[in-house]
Amino acid sequence: MKCPPKGTRAWRMFVAACWLSLVPALSAGVGAFAAAGEAPADRPAWRAPGPTPPEVVAEKMKARKVAWPTAEQLGRIEASAPQRAPAAPRRPRSVLVWGHLWTHQPNPFAAKALEILGEKTGAFQTTVSDDPGLLLPGPLAQFDALVMNNIHEREPFLPEDVNRLAPQQQAAARRLDEAVKRSILQFVREGKGIVGIHAAIAALQKWPQYGRMMGGYYGGHIHQEVVIKLDDPAHPLNACLGGRPWRIRDEIYIPREPYRREAVHVLLSLDLSQMPDPGKRPDRDYPISWVRRYGRGRVFYTTLGHDVATYWNPLFLRHLLAGVQFAIGDLKGTTASATE
């Protein structure tokens, strides 16, 4: 088999396939029932890990009433995206935007916005995929940052029908799930970056290491126009806001444990001097965006990104771009909490 040119999307998919075949814990399980005929008649056939076929994505998006951005909406995103990135990339950068596009309306908008931000500014190349194979150590190492694109599912790395699979198939699927989770933690801990957009902290709530890495889990929400204040006006990720409060209508997540302000560096939060307290937290702490360290790696999370109009809000796009560049390592900024 001829190897595709290095650095291309086809090459990354090729590496992913090669890596999966070399994982001993998985290859035995996958090989044992690769043939569809081995599944009992009342159970779905095993499908080896890979990206969801485009026609299946289209069917699922239609069923969930999730739409791609229209040409007019893409034009708005393109026009609102900045011409330049806040930091010059030290070398060519690659970002993996991972998630199932059909689970939440903003997902295809976030994916397209990140593609536009990377291409327009030259800050990074974007690969959009839901292939769990790309999250294994070999393929994932080719990326500088991983974006968790509105990951909404409790177990996004498992097949939707995992509980209907035959026991041997379930075991192989769960081995892959465990390998992916170990790989993501290692990826960030050893010096790469991870970005969470909006529903990224609604996912994986039975995986406590993920919540600790990201800085919190979803604990409720409000959906309204809000006023956002700059907790750290001098931080490079907030430079695009010009030191001024920011009004936006969006769905705002209220984080729960393991979120603690002392464990993250809060960049933005609700300005309760200019809007009513939502009454969701006794401590009146409603963060919007934060950064933190995880091992030698970098974490950026923003609750913004639910409403599709957010993706042509110029301030949001600039803040998101800065967050991705922070996760990559090109834009420096403190991660010290207010108590440090």
Stockholm file with secondary structure:
# STOCKHOLM 1.0

chainA/1-340         MKCPPKGTRAWRMFVAACWLSLVPALSAGVGAFAAAGEAPADRPAWRAPGPTPPEVVAEKMKARKVAWPTAEQLGRIEASAPQRAPAAPRRPRSVLVWGHLWTHQPNPFAAKALEILGEKTGAFQTTVSDDPGLLLPGPLAQFDALVMNNIHEREPFLPEDVNRLAPQQQAAARRLDEAVKRSILQFVREGKGIVGIHAAIAALQKWPQYGRMMGGYYGGHIHQEVVIKLDDPAHPLNACLGGRPWRIRDEIYIPREPYRREAVHVLLSLDLSQMPDPGKRPDRDYPISWVRRYGRGRVFYTTLGHDVATYWNPLFLRHLLAGVQFAIGDLKGTTASATE
#=GR chainA/1-340 SS CCCCCTTSHHHHHHHHHHHHHHCHHHHHHHHHTCSGGGSCTTSCCCCCSCCCCHHHHHHHHHHHTCCCCCHHHHHHHHHHSCSSCSSCCSSCCEEEEESCGGGSTHHHHHHHHHHHHHHHHCSCEEEEECCGGGGSHHHHTTCSEEEEESCCCSSTTSCTTGGGSCHHHHHHHHHHHHHHHHHHHHHHHTTCEEEEEGGGGTSCTTCHHHHHHHTCEEEEEEEEEEEEEESSTTSGGGGGGTTCCEEEEEEEEEEETTCCGGGSEEEEEECTTSSCCCSCCTTCCCEEEEEEEETTEEEEEESCCCSGGGGGCHHHHHHHHHHHHHHHTSSCCCCCCTTC
#=GC SS_cons         CCCCCTTSHHHHHHHHHHHHHHCHHHHHHHHHTCSGGGSCTTSCCCCCSCCCCHHHHHHHHHHHTCCCCCHHHHHHHHHHSCSSCSSCCSSCCEEEEESCGGGSTHHHHHHHHHHHHHHHHCSCEEEEECCGGGGSHHHHTTCSEEEEESCCCSSTTSCTTGGGSCHHHHHHHHHHHHHHHHHHHHHHHTTCEEEEEGGGGTSCTTCHHHHHHHTCEEEEEEEEEEEEEESSTTSGGGGGGTTCCEEEEEEEEEEETTCCGGGSEEEEEECTTSSCCCSCCTTCCCEEEEEEEETTEEEEEESCCCSGGGGGCHHHHHHHHHHHHHHHTSSCCCCCCTTC
//
